[in-house]
Amino acid sequence: PNDEPASELLKRIQAEKAKSAKGKKSAISSVDLDEVPFEVPSSWCWTTIGEITPSLQYGTSEKSSKVGKVAVLRMGNITRNGTLDYSDLVYTSNEKDIETLMLKKGDVLFNRTNSSEWVGKVAVYEGEIPAIYAGYIIKMTPFIVNSNYLTYVMISKYERDWCNLVKTDGINQSNINSQKLASFPIPLPPLAEQHRIVAAIEKWFAVIDQLEKNEADLKKSIEQTKKKVLDLAIRGKLVAQNPEDEPAGELLARIRADVETHGRASKSKKSSIPSVDLDEVPFEVPSSWCWTTIGELLTNRDSERKPVSSTERKKQSERIYDYYGATGVVDKVASYLFDERLLLIGEDGANLLSRAKDNAFFAEGKYWVNNHAHILDCKEKSILDYVAVVVNSMSLDDYITGSAQPKLSQDNLNKILIPLPPLAEQKRIVEKIEEVFGVLERIEGMMG
């Protein structure tokens, strides 16, 4: 209550403005108090940009260069959060522009022309480097008003809504001229309160910035933790070994015997099944484990996949089924080819090299699979869950050929090394991963 009311501050501002004008006519946009955007405290008042600033000045129209005496701030240097980004600068040596357009600390810059989304960006100049400003920017130098307060008003949703209302849209860009900017209504607090508002905003923004940094750090830590859990899992260090478990070698012997007796279910072309050179395995595993390959362990059912034709896509049916490709569900179609849970691994496409988190994924229900994903099966279905863990814990770079269009061929797929635990331990590993990942994902969910 001891602060000078904003109405008295506004009188002093108007006196300063009249003195600055030196007899020159200066357009002042008044505020219709019947149409103010919202109510403000009794010690505040409504004003406009035109009332609290001298003439609104456009920047230079001269083309800038990579070198020069003084930086030229452009619309790309104005961020959405009210600051200036100095990472991409151009320069000028035009003495007249430097003399008339040199910025002073506290000047507020308004981006008058930009895309519809970005027009109306505002930033305060803090005098970090000598600079002038480009023609798509309007400079505001408020009289006896805290420049940071004005900037915070003008990066708010209130200002964004106003920009969307008054902007003029052209081809690929929108514009808000100085006349419209002059009419922008400003809720004006007492000057002392402006300073307190700025201090409070900066305090809470600092807290929010730290929270966001902590959240980013936490997300990174969660991702690193997931990778570490997978790495421990395939090395036999995630769950304890049980000496009563059937050794993995016996499991593998049964799989081999079944293949010799019944052959593989796949009708795919014959593909070599490589043996494992124990001198070249990447790390040691527990004595109850053994090394094998995907080709030896799983059945490849690629020959049963079927691309979906455009005609089939257009068919209308009572039921719609999933369509799987290299990246998971990619479309919906009106028929199905598979009706069981199978393990898919992307076969080609640029995404192969960037999908370390889900090199392997499951398809379930009734679905098509196109020719961009390998289809893997096993008589003992639970082995698929463990193999997915292994494949998702590793980089496939050593098995992928090509760069512009990476490809994981069936032969190379068969060569992927698998550290194989006993079947019972595989199940314990998968359960433990689901438990740990569930906790980590709940933490991620709490972050929003």
Stockholm file with secondary structure:
# STOCKHOLM 1.0

chainA/1-448         PNDEPASELLKRIQAEKAKSAKGKKSAISSVDLDEVPFEVPSSWCWTTIGEITPSLQYGTSEKSSKVGKVAVLRMGNITRNGTLDYSDLVYTSNEKDIETLMLKKGDVLFNRTNSSEWVGKVAVYEGEIPAIYAGYIIKMTPFIVNSNYLTYVMISKYERDWCNLVKTDGINQSNINSQKLASFPIPLPPLAEQHRIVAAIEKWFAVIDQLEKNEADLKKSIEQTKKKVLDLAIRGKLVAQNPEDEPAGELLARIRADVETHGRASKSKKSSIPSVDLDEVPFEVPSSWCWTTIGELLTNRDSERKPVSSTERKKQSERIYDYYGATGVVDKVASYLFDERLLLIGEDGANLLSRAKDNAFFAEGKYWVNNHAHILDCKEKSILDYVAVVVNSMSLDDYITGSAQPKLSQDNLNKILIPLPPLAEQKRIVEKIEEVFGVLERIEGMMG
#=GR chainA/1-448 SS CCSCCHHHHHHHHHHHHHHHHTTCCCCCCCCCTTSCSSCCCTTCEEEEHHHHSSCCEECBCSCCBSSCSEEEECGGGBCTTSCBCCSSCEEECCHHHHHHHCCCTTCEEEECEECTTTTTCEEECCCSSCEEEBTTEEEECCSSSCHHHHHHHTTSHHHHHHHHHHCEECSSCEECCHHHHHTCEEEECCHHHHHHHHHHHHHHHHHHHHHHHHHHHHHHHHHHHHHHHHHHHHTTCSSCCCTTSCCHHHHHHHHHHHHHHHCCSCCSCCCCCCCCCTTSCSSCCCTTCEEEEHHHHSEECGGGCCCCCHHHHHCCCSCCEEEEETTEEEEEESCCSBCSCEEEEECBSGGGGGCGGGSEEEECSSEEECTTEEEEECSSTHHHHHHHHHHHTSCCGGGCBCSSSCBCCHHHHHHCEEEECCHHHHHHHHHHHHHHHHHHHHHHHHTC
#=GC SS_cons         CCSCCHHHHHHHHHHHHHHHHTTCCCCCCCCCTTSCSSCCCTTCEEEEHHHHSSCCEECBCSCCBSSCSEEEECGGGBCTTSCBCCSSCEEECCHHHHHHHCCCTTCEEEECEECTTTTTCEEECCCSSCEEEBTTEEEECCSSSCHHHHHHHTTSHHHHHHHHHHCEECSSCEECCHHHHHTCEEEECCHHHHHHHHHHHHHHHHHHHHHHHHHHHHHHHHHHHHHHHHHHHHTTCSSCCCTTSCCHHHHHHHHHHHHHHHCCSCCSCCCCCCCCCTTSCSSCCCTTCEEEEHHHHSEECGGGCCCCCHHHHHCCCSCCEEEEETTEEEEEESCCSBCSCEEEEECBSGGGGGCGGGSEEEECSSEEECTTEEEEECSSTHHHHHHHHHHHTSCCGGGCBCSSSCBCCHHHHHHCEEEECCHHHHHHHHHHHHHHHHHHHHHHHHTC
//
